[in-house]
Amino acid sequence: MTGRVVAVVGPTAAGKSDLGVALAQALGGEVVNADSMQLYRGMDIGTAKLTADEQHGVPHHLLDVWDVRVTATAAAYQQLCRATLGDLMSRGVTPVVVGGSGLYVRAALDAMDFPGTDPALRAELEAELAVGGPGALHARLASLDPEAAARMQPSNGRRIVRALEVVLLTGRMPGKMTSYEMHVPTVYIGLDRPDLADRVATRVDRMWAQGLLDEVAGLDGLREGVTASRALGYAQALAQLDGTLDEPTAKQQTVTATRRFVRRQRAWFRRDPRVRWLDPDRDLCTQVHEVLLPTD
């Protein structure tokens, strides 16, 4: 596998983390995180980070990188991940990139460039968002770039602010990402399961049982984090701590939001023709061997 990356992708709760560890053990590789929320320090239970025991001695990179106040971006992750991949590959170590954040995976592994940013313009747009809400900004974006506006929900203020910033700086948003030109040679392995709806519900119950509320209560600065405070489970736990949601409602809202996210992840990764999907009813090790070491 020298000179290639192995990427394990797919929706939440499919078992990607455990498969990534097994692959790294088999290949003498190391795991590189591609879950946007696992980049945050202290966000462990709600993101299902593997414990030290569950990592089985396999080195893991890009976990616990950012403070929860930091706003995550694919561009920032791209720099971090490519530096990590370069280091591992220069040492002859196979990187096993594991995660379900589709844009982050592509940012690291594909030939993608991200438009720059302008702090003053961003601050101005965020001030407009705070005063007038996302609707007015979405209408403004639609007048400048109708195609870009059509690709995002009118209620997603953060994405609209970023899109407006790019349009105002460059004249237009980049088009849909339909080109799959690789930045580094990569073998994509997809893991999905038909019972994810049930697995998500079980995971959410486990998050609360393991102490998610205590974790959230102890995360200094979480409420200030534009990205971290909206993470699945964390937003609902904050609402429960504030008394605006009771526990059953907080858990059910987390389940519903996570299942919705799973559908978006499936749609994203299923569009990528490079992904070799494993059959969860067959032995995974045998299938991985067939993908990595084809007989023809």
VOBA-1610 file (N, C-alpha, C; in pm, whole numbers, padded with zeros to 5 digits, always signed):
BEGIN
Met+00081-00121+00000Met+00000+00000+00000Met+00085+00126+00000Thr+00217+00116-00005Thr+00303+00233-00003Thr+00266+00328-00117Gly+00252+00456-00084Gly+00220+00555-00186Gly+00072+00576-00208Arg-00011+00503-00133Arg-00155+00519-00146Arg-00217+00546-00010Val-00332+00613-00013Val-00413+00635+00106Val-00533+00541+00098Val-00576+00492+00212Val-00701+00417+00220Val-00801+00506+00294Ala-00916+00529+00235Ala-01020+00611+00298Ala-01140+00524+00330Val-01182+00525+00454Val-01301+00452+00499Val-01412+00555+00521Val-01515+00549+00438Val-01620+00651+00439Val-01757+00587+00452Gly-01858+00672+00476Gly-01993+00623+00489Gly-02066+00697+00598Pro-02191+00662+00623Pro-02272+00735+00719Pro-02236+00705+00865Thr-02286+00791+00951Thr-02267+00779+01095Thr-02322+00646+01146Ala-02252+00587+01244Ala-02293+00466+01316Ala-02280+00339+01234Ala-02208+00344+01122Ala-02192+00225+01040Ala-02079+00135+01087Gly-01988+00188+01171Gly-01875+00108+01218Gly-01743+00142+01151Lys-01732+00263+01099Lys-01610+00304+01026Lys-01487+00308+01115Ser-01503+00354+01238Ser-01387+00369+01326Ser-01320+00236+01355Asp-01401+00135+01389Asp-01345+00002+01417Asp-01281-00058+01292Leu-01343-00040+01177Leu-01286-00092+01054Leu-01154-00020+01023Gly-01149+00110+01049Gly-01026+00184+01026Gly-00910+00132+01109Val-00937+00101+01234Val-00834+00046+01322Val-00787-00089+01270Ala-00881-00175+01232Ala-00844-00308+01180Ala-00760-00296+01054Leu-00796-00203+00967Leu-00719-00183+00844Leu-00578-00133+00875Ala-00569-00038+00965Ala-00437+00015+01000Ala-00349-00095+01060Gln-00408-00180+01142Gln-00330-00291+01199Gln-00281-00385+01089Ala-00369-00415+00994Ala-00333-00509+00888Ala-00229-00452+00793Leu-00233-00320+00772Leu-00145-00255+00675Leu-00021-00191+00738Gly-00010-00199+00869Gly+00097-00126+00936Gly+00080+00024+00919Gly-00044+00067+00915Gly-00074+00208+00891Gly-00114+00282+01017Glu-00156+00406+00998Glu-00203+00490+01108Glu-00330+00561+01063Val-00418+00586+01159Val-00549+00643+01129Val-00543+00795+01129Val-00611+00856+01031Val-00623+01001+01022Val-00772+01035+01028Asn-00811+01112+01127Asn-00951+01144+01147Asn-01005+01238+01040Ala-01125+01206+00988Ala-01194+01293+00894Ala-01338+01316+00939Asp-01357+01320+01071Asp-01486+01356+01129Asp-01470+01498+01184Ser-01546+01592+01131Ser-01526+01733+01164Ser-01543+01760+01313Met-01632+01687+01381Met-01656+01714+01523Met-01552+01648+01614Gln-01487+01542+01565Gln-01383+01480+01647Gln-01255+01561+01649Leu-01250+01666+01569Leu-01136+01758+01574Leu-01136+01839+01703Tyr-01250+01846+01771Tyr-01262+01932+01889Tyr-01221+01860+02017Arg-01141+01930+02098Arg-01100+01876+02227Arg-01219+01871+02322Gly-01232+01759+02390Gly-01336+01744+02491Gly-01468+01694+02439Met-01487+01693+02309Met-01611+01641+02252Met-01590+01493+02218Asp-01607+01411+02319Asp-01572+01269+02308Asp-01694+01179+02300Ile-01783+01193+02397Ile-01897+01102+02405Ile-01991+01122+02287Gly-02025+01247+02259Gly-02121+01275+02153Gly-02071+01250+02013Thr-01938+01243+01996Thr-01881+01215+01864Thr-01836+01071+01850Ala-01852+00993+01957Ala-01815+00850+01957Ala-01667+00830+01926Lys-01582+00916+01984Lys-01438+00894+01969Lys-01399+00761+02032Leu-01310+00690+01966Leu-01259+00567+02024Leu-01175+00599+02147Thr-01189+00516+02249Thr-01102+00528+02366Thr-00963+00474+02331Ala-00869+00497+02421Ala-00733+00446+02399Ala-00735+00293+02383Asp-00816+00225+02463Asp-00825+00079+02452Asp-00881+00039+02317Glu-00982+00112+02269Glu-01046+00078+02142Glu-00956+00107+02022Gln-00857+00194+02041Gln-00762+00223+01933Gln-00658+00113+01919His-00647+00026+02017His-00559-00092+02011His-00415-00056+01973Gly-00368+00055+02023Gly-00229+00093+02000Gly-00201+00156+01865Val-00302+00169+01781Val-00283+00230+01649Val-00277+00382+01665Pro-00173+00448+01619Pro-00168+00594+01629Pro-00283+00659+01553His-00345+00757+01616His-00454+00834+01555His-00414+00981+01544His-00441+01040+01430His-00404+01179+01405His-00529+01265+01384Leu-00515+01392+01415Leu-00619+01494+01396Leu-00742+01469+01482Leu-00718+01419+01602Leu-00819+01418+01707Leu-00782+01526+01808Asp-00881+01592+01865Asp-00856+01691+01972Asp-00760+01800+01928Val-00782+01854+01810Val-00695+01956+01753Val-00738+02097+01792Trp-00869+02122+01789Trp-00921+02257+01805Trp-00994+02275+01937Asp-00989+02397+01990Asp-01074+02438+02100Asp-01217+02450+02047Val-01316+02430+02132Val-01455+02431+02087Val-01500+02569+02038Arg-01423+02672+02067Arg-01460+02806+02020Arg-01423+02827+01873Val-01335+02744+01820Val-01287+02760+01682Val-01397+02722+01584Thr-01412+02804+01482Thr-01507+02772+01374Thr-01438+02681+01273Ala-01491+02563+01256Ala-01429+02465+01166Ala-01453+02503+01021Thr-01353+02482+00938Thr-01368+02501+00793Thr-01296+02388+00721Ala-01347+02353+00604Ala-01282+02250+00523Ala-01144+02296+00478Ala-01127+02425+00455Ala-00997+02477+00411Ala-00891+02458+00519Ala-00928+02486+00645Ala-00832+02468+00755Ala-00799+02320+00773Tyr-00902+02235+00762Tyr-00878+02091+00773Tyr-00788+02043+00661Gln-00809+02095+00542Gln-00727+02054+00428Gln-00579+02072+00457Gln-00542+02186+00512Gln-00402+02212+00544Gln-00350+02114+00648Leu-00428+02093+00753Leu-00385+02002+00859Leu-00370+01860+00807Cys-00470+01814+00731Cys-00469+01674+00688Cys-00361+01647+00585Arg-00344+01739+00490Arg-00241+01716+00389Arg-00101+01714+00449Ala-00079+01797+00551Ala+00050+01793+00618Ala+00071+01658+00688Thr-00036+01607+00750Thr-00027+01478+00817Thr-00005+01365+00718Leu-00078+01367+00608Leu-00061+01264+00505Leu+00080+01266+00450Gly+00131+01386+00425Gly+00266+01397+00371Gly+00369+01338+00465Asp+00354+01365+00594Asp+00448+01310+00693Asp+00441+01159+00697Leu+00320+01103+00702Leu+00306+00958+00710Leu+00363+00891+00586Met+00329+00943+00468Met+00373+00879+00345Met+00523+00893+00324Ser+00581+01001+00375Ser+00726+01017+00365Ser+00800+00914+00449Arg+00731+00860+00549Arg+00789+00758+00636Arg+00749+00618+00593Gly+00678+00607+00480Gly+00637+00476+00432Gly+00520+00417+00507Val+00444+00502+00578Val+00329+00456+00655Val+00202+00481+00574Thr+00114+00381+00569Thr-00012+00396+00496Thr-00113+00475+00580Pro-00158+00591+00533Pro-00262+00663+00606Pro-00398+00598+00582Val-00472+00578+00688Val-00609+00528+00679Val-00700+00641+00725Val-00759+00710+00629Val-00844+00826+00658Val-00984+00775+00687Val-01037+00812+00804Val-01164+00757+00848Val-01259+00870+00887Gly-01378+00873+00826Gly-01475+00972+00869Gly-01591+00986+00772Gly-01695+01052+00822Gly-01815+01070+00742Gly-01842+01212+00701Ser-01745+01301+00723Ser-01760+01441+00680Ser-01714+01451+00535Gly-01810+01442+00442Gly-01778+01427+00301Gly-01692+01538+00245Leu-01723+01662+00275Leu-01646+01773+00221Leu-01503+01771+00275Tyr-01487+01732+00401Tyr-01353+01725+00459Tyr-01269+01617+00391Val-01331+01502+00365Val-01260+01394+00296Val-01213+01441+00159Arg-01303+01505+00085Arg-01267+01551-00048Arg-01165+01664-00043Ala-01177+01751+00056Ala-01081+01861+00069Ala-00939+01808+00086Ala-00925+01701+00162Ala-00793+01646+00188Ala-00739+01564+00072Leu-00826+01487+00007Leu-00779+01384-00086Leu-00796+01419-00232Asp-00880+01518-00263Asp-00903+01556-00403Asp-00840+01691-00435Ala-00829+01718-00563Ala-00770+01845-00610Ala-00875+01955-00596Met-00883+02014-00477Met-00981+02117-00449Met-00911+02241-00394Asp-00954+02356-00442Asp-00906+02483-00391Asp-01023+02558-00328Phe-00996+02625-00217Phe-01100+02699-00147Phe-01075+02849-00158Pro-01180+02926-00192Pro-01163+03071-00199Pro-01119+03126-00064Gly-01048+03239-00069Gly-01000+03301+00053Gly-01112+03365+00133Thr-01075+03434+00239Thr-01173+03498+00326Thr-01130+03641+00354Asp-01226+03722+00391Asp-01201+03862+00426Asp-01267+03886+00561Pro-01187+03899+00668Pro-01245+03911+00803Pro-01343+04027+00817Ala-01313+04140+00755Ala-01402+04256+00767Ala-01536+04229+00699Leu-01531+04171+00578Leu-01654+04139+00507Leu-01733+04033+00582Arg-01663+03932+00633Arg-01731+03826+00708Arg-01802+03885+00830Ala-01735+03975+00903Ala-01795+04036+01021Ala-01919+04117+00984Glu-01911+04187+00871Glu-02025+04266+00826Glu-02144+04177+00794Leu-02120+04066+00724Leu-02227+03975+00688Leu-02286+03906+00812Glu-02200+03870+00906Glu-02250+03805+01028Glu-02333+03903+01110Ala-02296+04031+01108Ala-02376+04132+01178Ala-02513+04144+01112Glu-02516+04140+00979Glu-02644+04144+00907Glu-02729+04022+00940Leu-02664+03907+00951Leu-02736+03785+00986Leu-02798+03797+01125Ala-02723+03851+01219Ala-02773+03864+01356Ala-02892+03958+01364Val-02892+04061+01282Val-03000+04161+01286Val-03121+04117+01205Gly-03097+04073+01081Gly-03208+04046+00989Gly-03242+03901+00966Gly-03159+03810+01017Gly-03185+03668+00996Gly-03138+03619+00860Pro-03144+03487+00836Pro-03090+03431+00712Pro-03173+03461+00588Gly-03301+03487+00604Gly-03388+03504+00487Gly-03344+03617+00396Ala-03312+03731+00456Ala-03271+03847+00376Ala-03137+03820+00307Leu-03046+03755+00377Leu-02916+03724+00316Leu-02933+03622+00203His-03022+03527+00221His-03046+03428+00115His-03102+03496-00009Ala-03193+03591+00011Ala-03248+03665-00103Ala-03139+03744-00174Arg-03048+03800-00097Arg-02935+03874-00156Arg-02846+03781-00236Leu-02819+03663-00182Leu-02738+03565-00254Leu-02808+03523-00383Ala-02940+03502-00376Ala-03015+03461-00494Ala-03008+03565-00605Ser-03001+03691-00568Ser-02991+03796-00669Ser-02854+03799-00735Leu-02752+03754-00662Leu-02615+03756-00714Leu-02577+03625-00782Asp-02620+03512-00726Asp-02584+03380-00779Asp-02700+03285-00752Pro-02801+03283-00840Pro-02919+03199-00816Pro-02887+03051-00797Glu-02789+03000-00872Glu-02755+02858-00860Glu-02699+02827-00722Ala-02614+02914-00671Ala-02558+02893-00537Ala-02668+02898-00431Ala-02760+02993-00445Ala-02869+03005-00348Ala-02958+02882-00351Ala-02978+02825-00467Ala-03065+02708-00480Ala-03003+02584-00416Arg-02872+02583-00396Arg-02804+02466-00341Arg-02803+02464-00189Met-02860+02564-00122Met-02856+02564+00023Met-02989+02605+00082Gln-03012+02560+00204Gln-03137+02590+00271Gln-03141+02738+00311Pro-03254+02805+00290Pro-03265+02947+00326Pro-03247+02974+00475Ser-03259+02868+00556Ser-03246+02886+00701Ser-03103+02867+00751Asn-03011+02823+00664Asn-02875+02793+00707Asn-02789+02920+00699Gly-02798+03000+00803Gly-02730+03130+00802Gly-02580+03122+00784Arg-02517+03023+00847Arg-02371+03013+00839Arg-02325+02986+00696Arg-02392+02894+00628Arg-02353+02863+00490Arg-02383+02981+00397Ile-02493+03050+00423Ile-02528+03163+00338Ile-02425+03276+00353Val-02382+03301+00475Val-02280+03404+00498Val-02153+03368+00421Arg-02110+03243+00429Arg-01988+03202+00359Arg-02006+03214+00208Ala-02123+03172+00157Ala-02147+03180+00014Ala-02145+03325-00034Leu-02209+03413+00042Leu-02208+03555+00005Leu-02068+03612+00007Glu-01990+03571+00106Glu-01852+03618+00114Glu-01774+03578-00011Val-01790+03453-00052Val-01718+03404-00170Val-01766+03477-00296Val-01896+03493-00310Val-01950+03561-00429Val-01904+03705-00435Leu-01906+03773-00322Leu-01865+03913-00322Leu-01714+03929-00345Leu-01637+03829-00305Leu-01492+03836-00325Leu-01449+03793-00464Thr-01517+03692-00520Thr-01470+03631-00645Thr-01567+03648-00761Gly-01690+03687-00734Gly-01787+03704-00841Gly-01887+03593-00853Arg-01852+03471-00806Arg-01946+03360-00812Arg-01896+03246-00725Met-01990+03159-00688Met-01955+03038-00614Met-01902+02933-00709Pro-01810+02847-00661Pro-01771+02732-00744Pro-01892+02645-00775Gly-01888+02574-00886Gly-02000+02489-00926Gly-02007+02364-00842Lys-02101+02278-00876Lys-02114+02152-00805Lys-01988+02068-00822Met-01955+01994-00717Met-01831+01917-00718Met-01853+01783-00787Thr-01848+01785-00918Thr-01871+01662-00994Thr-01742+01602-01049Ser-01631+01674-01034Ser-01502+01622-01079Ser-01436+01549-00963Tyr-01379+01434-00992Tyr-01316+01353-00888Tyr-01167+01336-00917Glu-01099+01447-00940Glu-00955+01443-00963Glu-00883+01431-00829Met-00803+01328-00814Met-00739+01301-00686Met-00617+01389-00664His-00600+01434-00542His-00477+01502-00500His-00370+01399-00466Val-00413+01287-00411Val-00322+01179-00374Val-00392+01047-00407Pro-00319+00947-00459Pro-00383+00818-00493Pro-00453+00758-00370Thr-00579+00725-00387Thr-00660+00681-00274Thr-00749+00565-00314Val-00760+00468-00225Val-00857+00360-00238Val-00970+00390-00141Tyr-01092+00402-00194Tyr-01208+00437-00113Tyr-01289+00312-00079Ile-01311+00292+00051Ile-01390+00180+00100Ile-01511+00238+00173Gly-01631+00197+00130Gly-01754+00247+00189Gly-01819+00145+00279Leu-01866+00191+00395Leu-01935+00102+00489Leu-02071+00162+00522Asp-02174+00084+00499Asp-02311+00126+00527Asp-02387+00004+00578Arg-02497+00028+00645Arg-02576-00083+00698Arg-02725-00051+00684Pro-02809-00153+00659Pro-02952-00128+00644Pro-03022-00095+00775Asp-02958-00126+00889Asp-03023-00105+01019Asp-02973+00020+01090Leu-02928+00119+01012Leu-02870+00238+01075Leu-02970+00316+01159Ala-03096+00315+01122Ala-03196+00387+01202Ala-03196+00336+01346Asp-03192+00203+01361Asp-03188+00145+01495Asp-03053+00170+01562Arg-02946+00160+01486Arg-02813+00183+01543Arg-02798+00326+01592Val-02856+00421+01521Val-02852+00560+01564Val-02924+00577+01697Ala-03041+00519+01710Ala-03117+00530+01835Ala-03039+00469+01951Thr-02975+00355+01927Thr-02895+00291+02031Thr-02777+00379+02069Arg-02713+00440+01969Arg-02599+00527+01997Arg-02641+00647+02082Val-02755+00706+02050Val-02800+00824+02125Val-02831+00786+02270Asp-02897+00673+02291Asp-02921+00627+02429Asp-02790+00609+02503Arg-02691+00553+02436Arg-02561+00530+02498Arg-02490+00663+02531Met-02505+00763+02445Met-02443+00893+02470Met-02493+00952+02602Trp-02624+00949+02622Trp-02678+01003+02747Trp-02637+00917+02866Ala-02638+00784+02848Ala-02601+00695+02958Ala-02455+00711+02999Gln-02370+00744+02902Gln-02226+00759+02930Gln-02192+00895+02989Gly-02291+00987+02994Gly-02265+01114+03060Gly-02248+01232+02967Leu-02321+01234+02856Leu-02309+01347+02764Leu-02339+01481+02831Leu-02441+01484+02917Leu-02476+01610+02982Leu-02361+01663+03065Asp-02294+01577+03139Asp-02179+01620+03218Asp-02065+01669+03128Glu-02045+01600+03016Glu-01941+01643+02922Glu-01971+01783+02869Val-02095+01804+02828Val-02134+01934+02773Val-02124+02043+02879Ala-02170+02014+02999Ala-02164+02113+03107Ala-02021+02154+03139Gly-01926+02063+03119Gly-01787+02092+03151Gly-01704+02148+03037Leu-01766+02167+02919Leu-01693+02217+02803Leu-01692+02370+02804Asp-01589+02428+02859Asp-01579+02573+02867Asp-01571+02634+02727Gly-01661+02728+02699Gly-01659+02796+02570Gly-01745+02733+02464Leu-01814+02622+02495Leu-01892+02553+02393Leu-01999+02644+02334Arg-02066+02721+02418Arg-02173+02807+02368Arg-02121+02913+02271Glu-01994+02948+02283Glu-01935+03047+02194Glu-01895+02988+02059Gly-01889+02858+02051Gly-01841+02793+01929Gly-01950+02786+01824Val-01929+02852+01713Val-02030+02854+01607Val-02055+02715+01552Thr-01948+02637+01535Thr-01961+02501+01481Thr-01991+02400+01590Ala-01911+02399+01694Ala-01921+02295+01797Ala-02055+02295+01868Ser-02110+02413+01894Ser-02235+02421+01971Ser-02354+02366+01894Arg-02338+02349+01761Arg-02447+02298+01679Arg-02431+02150+01646Ala-02330+02087+01702Ala-02305+01946+01672Ala-02422+01860+01719Leu-02444+01749+01647Leu-02552+01658+01683Leu-02536+01609+01826Gly-02640+01625+01905Gly-02635+01585+02044Gly-02594+01698+02136Tyr-02497+01776+02095Tyr-02448+01885+02179Tyr-02548+02000+02185Ala-02607+02034+02072Ala-02709+02139+02072Ala-02828+02097+02158Gln-02868+01971+02149Gln-02981+01922+02226Gln-02946+01912+02375Ala-02824+01873+02406Ala-02782+01866+02546Ala-02777+02005+02609Leu-02732+02103+02532Leu-02733+02241+02583Leu-02875+02286+02612Ala-02968+02252+02524Ala-03107+02289+02546Ala-03163+02220+02670Gln-03124+02096+02692Gln-03170+02026+02812Gln-03113+02091+02938Leu-02987+02128+02934Leu-02926+02195+03049Leu-02991+02330+03075Asp-03038+02396+02970Asp-03105+02525+02985Asp-03249+02510+03031Gly-03302+02388+03026Gly-03439+02365+03068Gly-03542+02385+02960Thr-03498+02405+02836Thr-03594+02423+02727Thr-03636+02291+02664Leu-03562+02183+02691Leu-03600+02049+02647Leu-03589+01954+02766Asp-03682+01860+02778Asp-03663+01753+02875Asp-03578+01644+02809Glu-03533+01548+02888Glu-03440+01448+02834Glu-03499+01365+02722Pro-03622+01311+02736Pro-03677+01233+02624Pro-03684+01312+02493Thr-03722+01439+02504Thr-03732+01521+02383Thr-03595+01550+02325Ala-03498+01579+02412Ala-03362+01606+02365Ala-03306+01484+02292Lys-03327+01367+02347Lys-03277+01245+02284Lys-03348+01218+02152Gln-03481+01237+02150Gln-03554+01210+02027Gln-03515+01308+01917Gln-03494+01435+01953Gln-03451+01532+01853Gln-03313+01497+01800Thr-03226+01444+01885Thr-03093+01402+01841Thr-03103+01284+01745Val-03188+01189+01777Val-03209+01073+01688Val-03261+01120+01552Thr-03361+01207+01553Thr-03420+01254+01428Thr-03318+01330+01345Ala-03242+01419+01408Ala-03143+01498+01335Ala-03031+01409+01282Thr-02992+01309+01359Thr-02884+01219+01315Thr-02929+01133+01198Arg-03052+01085+01203Arg-03103+01006+01089Arg-03111+01091+00963Arg-03146+01218+00979Arg-03149+01309+00864Arg-03008+01327+00808Phe-02911+01339+00899Phe-02772+01354+00858Phe-02723+01229+00785Val-02763+01113+00834Val-02727+00986+00768Val-02774+00985+00624Arg-02895+01033+00600Arg-02947+01036+00463Arg-02862+01127+00374Arg-02819+01241+00429Arg-02734+01331+00350Arg-02598+01268+00323Gln-02542+01200+00423Gln-02413+01133+00403Gln-02424+01025+00295Arg-02529+00946+00301Arg-02547+00843+00199Arg-02551+00903+00060Ala-02630+01009+00046Ala-02643+01072-00085Ala-02508+01123-00134Trp-02430+01181-00044Trp-02299+01236-00080Trp-02205+01126-00127Phe-02187+01024-00046Phe-02087+00921-00077Phe-02133+00828-00188Arg-02264+00805-00202Arg-02312+00717-00308Arg-02291+00779-00445Arg-02279+00912-00450Arg-02253+00978-00578Arg-02110+00956-00626Asp-02021+00923-00535Asp-01879+00910-00569Asp-01853+00773-00632Pro-01819+00769-00760Pro-01803+00640-00828Pro-01681+00562-00782Arg-01593+00624-00706Arg-01470+00556-00664Arg-01490+00468-00542Val-01599+00488-00469Val-01618+00415-00344Val-01658+00271-00371Arg-01584+00179-00311Arg-01617+00035-00317Arg-01695+00000-00190Trp-01822-00028-00205Trp-01908-00051-00089Trp-01899-00195-00043Leu-01878-00213+00087Leu-01873-00346+00144Leu-02014-00395+00175Asp-02030-00525+00171Asp-02157-00589+00207Asp-02150-00622+00355Pro-02233-00558+00439Pro-02223-00583+00584Pro-02260-00724+00625Asp-02323-00799+00535Asp-02360-00937+00566Asp-02250-01037+00532Arg-02143-00990+00468Arg-02028-01076+00438Arg-01911-01038+00527Asp-01814-01124+00536Asp-01695-01097+00617Asp-01623-00974+00563Leu-01607-00873+00647Leu-01548-00747+00601Leu-01401-00763+00563Cys-01327-00843+00639Cys-01184-00860+00611Cys-01163-00920+00473Thr-01244-01019+00438Thr-01232-01081+00306Thr-01259-00979+00196Gln-01362-00899+00216Gln-01397-00800+00114Gln-01290-00692+00100Val-01235-00648+00212Val-01128-00548+00207Val-01008-00603+00132His-00974-00729+00158His-00864-00793+00087His-00890-00794-00063Glu-01015-00818-00102Glu-01049-00820-00245Glu-01034-00681-00308Val-01064-00577-00228Val-01053-00440-00278Val-00908-00397-00290Leu-00830-00427-00186Leu-00692-00379-00182Leu-00597-00465-00265Leu-00629-00592-00275Leu-00540-00683-00348Leu-00621-00761-00450Pro-00671-00696-00554Pro-00753-00764-00655Pro-00670-00872-00726Thr-00739-00980-00765Thr-00669-01091-00829Thr-00651-01072-00978Asp-00729-00977-01039Asp-00716-00962-01185Asp-00611-00856-01217
//
